[in-house]
């Protein structure tokens, strides 16, 4: 897998330009590996956290519920 700086990152649709709670994820990596990289969009130099696709799905589902 490529270094995380080479991933195509997508900001959460719940993040806004003035907010402090912003996360990004790399959907192309998730589709290819079933592992979802997640990072803080405010400081992209920090390491990302990777979770299983199932755990990510459960997390996102809990936020929608």
ZAKE-53902 format. One record per residue (C-alpha): residue number from 1; residue in three letters; chain; x, y, z. Coordinates in steps of 0.2 Angstrom, whole numbers, plus 2048, in hexadecimal, padded with zeros to 3 digits. Layout:
<r><paro>NUM</paro><marnu>ALA</marnu><mivo>A</mivo><xx>X</xx><yy>Y</yy><zz>Z</zz></r>
...
//
This chain:
<r><paro>1</paro><marnu>UNK</marnu><mivo>A</mivo><xx>800</xx><yy>800</yy><zz>800</zz></r>
<r><paro>2</paro><marnu>UNK</marnu><mivo>A</mivo><xx>806</xx><yy>812</yy><zz>7FC</zz></r>
<r><paro>3</paro><marnu>UNK</marnu><mivo>A</mivo><xx>80B</xx><yy>81E</yy><zz>80A</zz></r>
<r><paro>4</paro><marnu>UNK</marnu><mivo>A</mivo><xx>7FC</xx><yy>826</yy><zz>812</zz></r>
<r><paro>5</paro><marnu>UNK</marnu><mivo>A</mivo><xx>801</xx><yy>837</yy><zz>80B</zz></r>
<r><paro>6</paro><marnu>UNK</marnu><mivo>A</mivo><xx>7FD</xx><yy>82F</yy><zz>7F9</zz></r>
<r><paro>7</paro><marnu>UNK</marnu><mivo>A</mivo><xx>7EB</xx><yy>82A</yy><zz>7FE</zz></r>
<r><paro>8</paro><marnu>UNK</marnu><mivo>A</mivo><xx>7DD</xx><yy>834</yy><zz>7F7</zz></r>
<r><paro>9</paro><marnu>UNK</marnu><mivo>A</mivo><xx>7D5</xx><yy>83A</yy><zz>807</zz></r>
<r><paro>10</paro><marnu>UNK</marnu><mivo>A</mivo><xx>7C2</xx><yy>840</yy><zz>808</zz></r>
<r><paro>11</paro><marnu>UNK</marnu><mivo>A</mivo><xx>7BC</xx><yy>84B</yy><zz>816</zz></r>
<r><paro>12</paro><marnu>UNK</marnu><mivo>A</mivo><xx>7AD</xx><yy>846</yy><zz>820</zz></r>
<r><paro>13</paro><marnu>UNK</marnu><mivo>A</mivo><xx>79D</xx><yy>84D</yy><zz>819</zz></r>
<r><paro>14</paro><marnu>UNK</marnu><mivo>A</mivo><xx>799</xx><yy>852</yy><zz>82B</zz></r>
<r><paro>15</paro><marnu>UNK</marnu><mivo>A</mivo><xx>7A9</xx><yy>85D</yy><zz>82C</zz></r>
<r><paro>16</paro><marnu>UNK</marnu><mivo>A</mivo><xx>7A7</xx><yy>86F</yy><zz>828</zz></r>
<r><paro>17</paro><marnu>UNK</marnu><mivo>A</mivo><xx>7B4</xx><yy>87D</yy><zz>824</zz></r>
<r><paro>18</paro><marnu>UNK</marnu><mivo>A</mivo><xx>7B3</xx><yy>885</yy><zz>835</zz></r>
<r><paro>19</paro><marnu>UNK</marnu><mivo>A</mivo><xx>7B2</xx><yy>875</yy><zz>840</zz></r>
<r><paro>20</paro><marnu>UNK</marnu><mivo>A</mivo><xx>7BF</xx><yy>86D</yy><zz>84B</zz></r>
<r><paro>21</paro><marnu>UNK</marnu><mivo>A</mivo><xx>7B9</xx><yy>85B</yy><zz>849</zz></r>
<r><paro>22</paro><marnu>UNK</marnu><mivo>A</mivo><xx>7BF</xx><yy>856</yy><zz>838</zz></r>
<r><paro>23</paro><marnu>UNK</marnu><mivo>A</mivo><xx>7C3</xx><yy>845</yy><zz>832</zz></r>
<r><paro>24</paro><marnu>UNK</marnu><mivo>A</mivo><xx>7C8</xx><yy>83E</yy><zz>821</zz></r>
<r><paro>25</paro><marnu>UNK</marnu><mivo>A</mivo><xx>7C8</xx><yy>82D</yy><zz>81B</zz></r>
<r><paro>26</paro><marnu>UNK</marnu><mivo>A</mivo><xx>7D0</xx><yy>824</yy><zz>80B</zz></r>
<r><paro>27</paro><marnu>UNK</marnu><mivo>A</mivo><xx>7C1</xx><yy>81B</yy><zz>802</zz></r>
<r><paro>28</paro><marnu>UNK</marnu><mivo>A</mivo><xx>7CC</xx><yy>814</yy><zz>7F4</zz></r>
<r><paro>29</paro><marnu>UNK</marnu><mivo>A</mivo><xx>7D7</xx><yy>80B</yy><zz>801</zz></r>
<r><paro>30</paro><marnu>UNK</marnu><mivo>A</mivo><xx>7C8</xx><yy>805</yy><zz>80A</zz></r>
<r><paro>31</paro><marnu>UNK</marnu><mivo>A</mivo><xx>7C1</xx><yy>7FD</yy><zz>7FB</zz></r>
<r><paro>32</paro><marnu>UNK</marnu><mivo>A</mivo><xx>7D1</xx><yy>7F5</yy><zz>7F6</zz></r>
<r><paro>33</paro><marnu>UNK</marnu><mivo>A</mivo><xx>7D6</xx><yy>7EE</yy><zz>807</zz></r>
<r><paro>34</paro><marnu>UNK</marnu><mivo>A</mivo><xx>7C6</xx><yy>7EE</yy><zz>812</zz></r>
<r><paro>35</paro><marnu>UNK</marnu><mivo>A</mivo><xx>7D0</xx><yy>7F9</yy><zz>81E</zz></r>
<r><paro>36</paro><marnu>UNK</marnu><mivo>A</mivo><xx>7CB</xx><yy>80B</yy><zz>821</zz></r>
<r><paro>37</paro><marnu>UNK</marnu><mivo>A</mivo><xx>7D9</xx><yy>818</yy><zz>824</zz></r>
<r><paro>38</paro><marnu>UNK</marnu><mivo>A</mivo><xx>7D2</xx><yy>827</yy><zz>82E</zz></r>
<r><paro>39</paro><marnu>UNK</marnu><mivo>A</mivo><xx>7DC</xx><yy>837</yy><zz>832</zz></r>
<r><paro>40</paro><marnu>UNK</marnu><mivo>A</mivo><xx>7DA</xx><yy>848</yy><zz>83A</zz></r>
<r><paro>41</paro><marnu>UNK</marnu><mivo>A</mivo><xx>7D7</xx><yy>854</yy><zz>82C</zz></r>
<r><paro>42</paro><marnu>UNK</marnu><mivo>A</mivo><xx>7DE</xx><yy>863</yy><zz>836</zz></r>
<r><paro>43</paro><marnu>UNK</marnu><mivo>A</mivo><xx>7EF</xx><yy>85B</yy><zz>838</zz></r>
<r><paro>44</paro><marnu>UNK</marnu><mivo>A</mivo><xx>7F3</xx><yy>84F</yy><zz>829</zz></r>
<r><paro>45</paro><marnu>UNK</marnu><mivo>A</mivo><xx>805</xx><yy>84C</yy><zz>82F</zz></r>
<r><paro>46</paro><marnu>UNK</marnu><mivo>A</mivo><xx>7FE</xx><yy>841</yy><zz>83E</zz></r>
<r><paro>47</paro><marnu>UNK</marnu><mivo>A</mivo><xx>7FD</xx><yy>82F</yy><zz>83B</zz></r>
<r><paro>48</paro><marnu>UNK</marnu><mivo>A</mivo><xx>7EC</xx><yy>828</yy><zz>835</zz></r>
<r><paro>49</paro><marnu>UNK</marnu><mivo>A</mivo><xx>7E2</xx><yy>81A</yy><zz>83E</zz></r>
<r><paro>50</paro><marnu>UNK</marnu><mivo>A</mivo><xx>7DD</xx><yy>80B</yy><zz>834</zz></r>
<r><paro>51</paro><marnu>UNK</marnu><mivo>A</mivo><xx>7CD</xx><yy>801</yy><zz>839</zz></r>
<r><paro>52</paro><marnu>UNK</marnu><mivo>A</mivo><xx>7C4</xx><yy>7F3</yy><zz>831</zz></r>
<r><paro>53</paro><marnu>UNK</marnu><mivo>A</mivo><xx>7B7</xx><yy>7F7</yy><zz>824</zz></r>
<r><paro>54</paro><marnu>UNK</marnu><mivo>A</mivo><xx>7AA</xx><yy>7EE</yy><zz>830</zz></r>
<r><paro>55</paro><marnu>UNK</marnu><mivo>A</mivo><xx>7AF</xx><yy>7F9</yy><zz>83F</zz></r>
<r><paro>56</paro><marnu>UNK</marnu><mivo>A</mivo><xx>7AE</xx><yy>809</yy><zz>834</zz></r>
<r><paro>57</paro><marnu>UNK</marnu><mivo>A</mivo><xx>79D</xx><yy>804</yy><zz>82E</zz></r>
<r><paro>58</paro><marnu>UNK</marnu><mivo>A</mivo><xx>797</xx><yy>801</yy><zz>83F</zz></r>
<r><paro>59</paro><marnu>UNK</marnu><mivo>A</mivo><xx>79E</xx><yy>812</yy><zz>845</zz></r>
<r><paro>60</paro><marnu>UNK</marnu><mivo>A</mivo><xx>796</xx><yy>81C</yy><zz>837</zz></r>
<r><paro>61</paro><marnu>UNK</marnu><mivo>A</mivo><xx>786</xx><yy>813</yy><zz>839</zz></r>
<r><paro>62</paro><marnu>UNK</marnu><mivo>A</mivo><xx>786</xx><yy>818</yy><zz>84C</zz></r>
<r><paro>63</paro><marnu>UNK</marnu><mivo>A</mivo><xx>788</xx><yy>82A</yy><zz>847</zz></r>
<r><paro>64</paro><marnu>UNK</marnu><mivo>A</mivo><xx>779</xx><yy>82A</yy><zz>83B</zz></r>
<r><paro>65</paro><marnu>UNK</marnu><mivo>A</mivo><xx>76E</xx><yy>821</yy><zz>848</zz></r>
//
